[in-house]
Amino acid sequence: MNSNDEPPLTGQKLKTRKRDEREKYDSTAFRDVFFQGFLECGTDLEKITKWLDGSANKLDYRRYAEPLFDILFAGGILAPGGRILHDDDDSKVSRTDMCVAKVGQDQLKPFYQVFCKLIRQYKYLEKPFGDSLKKILQFLEGFTFNEVVNLAMITGIVLGNGLTTPSCLTSLFEDNLVKSGISLEFVTIMFRAWLKESGIDGISSGLKKAQLDNRLMEFMPITKQSPESFDKYYRVNGLSEIADLQAEVEELVQSTSAVIEPQTQAQEPESSATEAFSEGTTATQEAQEFSKPLLGDVAATAASAATATAATATAAAVTATAAAATATARNQVEALNRRMLQASRMMSLASRIMSLASRMMSLASRIMSLASRMMSLASRMMSATSRE
């Protein structure tokens, strides 16, 4: 055998380095270890937070991010369709009550702190967190009413503090959730929690960034998708801020349509002018053909000139109409720009007034502090005098 020839591999056992080996993905094993840790912590969320932080490397959160958030939100691993995955072994626990869906409402804000500290510590969990929340919302039909309420409240708290983006709400546009009214019930509870966290300005800003500010109507069942029904529903449910926000969006849409429509009308006369000129040319050719055998070349030329003159006059009239429509559209655009400029100036003035008020409050606070010190000094002097 030539020394340069490679030996045959038959019957040979290849060794694999430990660093090249990778454990098989096993979400149920992850769940079992997770539940054991939760059992040791009990219902103390501070202990749970510390345990989660200390177990990151052992449990490999980067790889098991999906089952991690499934358990924290729903209490167990979610199978396709939204049901909790149960183990074949009845002796094993498949779901814990120490999760967002099961805890009392007074524990939702502390539970948000669990998410917040976990994501701030491990930045790579930020995207899986948003994806998991989006998946949870898609499977709301698999949860009880009280569980949906908890999930809606934690979503409002999370969005109000910017822990994820409102793009997760697109799951609520699913037909089955909209038709059943689950989407509307969910966002109603969510908006209340969101308002408490960041106010209507935070909601407006978040929805605009996610391009959802003009889709609020889609959360309502089709039979109720009208401006009147929307306004009445949200005002009756104590969310007049959302009703006002939708009214502003509708007003903006109408203003934009008012600007675009005259421009479209201006384009139509121009098209009509082109058609009229084309028709005039065709008529000229027909007149030439008809008049040649009857009146000769001179008559045909005269008929052609007369027809062309008529077509030109028609085109000129239509062009004048188009110019008038264009001027009207330009005036409307200028008026809209003036209104926007006035609104911008008013907002700037309001901002300055608020800044001045803040300074005055600060000055008043300092004066009160100084007065308090003077009173304290006077009290000490009176006390010293009485002793003497």
Summary of the structure (lengths in Angstrom):
residues: 388
radius of gyration: 36.4
end to end distance: 118.9
largest distance: 138.8
contacts: 1051
relative contact order: 0.04
helix: 78%
strand: 1%
